[in-house]
Amino acid sequence: MPASLPENVYVHDAGDKLVLSSQDEAALKQVVEGMRKEGARGIGAPVKVGSKWVASLEHPAMAQCTVEKIGFEIVITGPTEAGVLARSGEFRDRGALIARGPEKEEGAWKLYLDDVGARTGNMITG
């Protein structure tokens, strides 16, 4: 995220995404391009919604998380509690259950999920 945003560009945390909005198309495009150059992932091009321009991108905290599959367990590790919770959303949406966490272990946040789908034959992960 750029150190400072123009006054007329707003950031909304939507869990696994950050949503940027502004009534000034040029300001929003400038911010999006700056974020793209800084390595932001999953950036959607600005689109007009009503009287505002809106763009979204993958939540930076989520992008820093790793996912490891061990048997029927999914372990998500990341630098922030919010990041691991956001990253777990796609798995929880497909039926995985939180088995433990999030908790801080050895300087990183970890969340343990039970891959219920794999146990029942309904694949959650590949």
C-alpha positions in Angstrom: 0.0 0.0 0.0 1.5 3.4 -0.9 2.7 5.4 2.1 0.1 8.1 1.5 -3.0 8.1 -0.6 -4.6 11.1 -2.2 -7.3 12.6 0.1 -10.1 11.6 -2.3 -9.2 7.9 -2.5 -10.7 5.7 0.1 -9.7 2.2 1.2 -12.2 -0.4 2.5 -11.1 -3.7 4.0 -13.3 -6.4 2.6 -11.6 -9.4 4.2 -9.6 -11.1 1.4 -9.7 -7.9 -0.7 -9.0 -4.2 -0.3 -11.5 -2.1 -2.2 -10.4 1.4 -3.4 -12.9 4.0 -4.3 -12.9 7.6 -5.5 -15.0 10.0 -7.4 -11.8 11.0 -9.2 -11.0 8.5 -11.9 -7.5 9.8 -12.6 -6.5 9.7 -8.9 -7.7 6.1 -8.5 -5.9 5.0 -11.7 -2.7 6.7 -10.3 -3.0 4.8 -7.0 -3.8 1.5 -8.8 -0.8 1.9 -11.1 1.5 2.7 -8.1 0.3 -0.4 -6.3 0.9 -2.5 -9.3 4.5 -1.3 -9.5 4.9 -2.1 -5.8 3.9 -5.7 -6.5 0.2 -5.8 -5.4 -1.6 -8.8 -6.7 -5.0 -9.4 -8.1 -5.7 -5.8 -9.0 -8.9 -5.2 -10.8 -9.1 -2.3 -13.3 -11.1 0.7 -12.0 -14.7 0.6 -13.0 -17.5 3.1 -12.6 -20.1 2.2 -10.0 -22.8 4.8 -9.7 -21.0 8.1 -9.2 -17.7 6.5 -7.9 -14.8 4.7 -9.5 -13.9 1.4 -7.7 -11.0 -1.0 -7.9 -10.0 -4.0 -5.8 -6.9 -6.0 -5.1 -5.8 -9.0 -3.1 -5.4 -8.0 0.6 -1.6 -7.6 1.1 -1.7 -9.5 4.4 -3.3 -12.4 2.7 -0.8 -12.4 -0.1 2.0 -12.9 2.5 0.4 -16.1 3.9 1.5 -19.7 3.0 -0.8 -22.7 2.9 0.5 -26.2 3.7 -1.6 -29.4 3.5 -0.7 -32.2 5.9 -3.0 -35.1 5.6 -6.5 -33.8 6.5 -5.1 -30.6 8.0 -4.5 -27.3 6.3 -2.0 -25.0 8.0 -2.0 -21.3 7.1 0.9 -19.2 8.3 1.4 -15.5 8.0 2.6 -12.3 9.6 -0.8 -11.1 10.9 -3.9 -12.7 12.5 -6.1 -10.8 10.0 -4.1 -12.2 7.1 -4.4 -15.8 8.1 -8.1 -15.5 8.8 -8.7 -13.8 5.4 -6.6 -16.5 3.6 -8.6 -19.2 5.3 -11.9 -17.8 3.9 -11.7 -19.7 0.6 -11.2 -23.0 2.4 -13.9 -22.3 5.0 -16.3 -21.4 2.2 -15.8 -24.9 0.8 -16.4 -26.6 4.2 -13.1 -26.6 6.0 -13.5 -26.1 9.8 -11.2 -24.2 12.1 -9.5 -26.8 14.3 -7.2 -24.4 16.2 -6.1 -20.8 16.2 -5.3 -18.3 15.0 -2.4 -18.3 17.4 1.0 -16.9 17.4 3.8 -19.5 17.1 7.5 -18.7 16.8 6.8 -15.2 15.7 4.2 -16.0 13.0 0.4 -16.4 13.1 -0.9 -19.9 12.4 -4.4 -21.2 11.7 -5.2 -24.9 11.6 -8.2 -26.1 9.5 -9.7 -29.6 9.3 -10.2 -30.4 5.6 -13.6 -32.0 6.1 -14.1 -32.3 2.4 -11.1 -34.7 2.0 -12.4 -36.8 4.8 -15.8 -37.2 3.1 -14.6 -37.4 -0.5 -15.7 -33.8 -1.4 -12.4 -32.2 -2.3 -11.6 -28.8 -0.8 -8.0 -28.6 -1.8 -6.0 -30.2 -4.6 
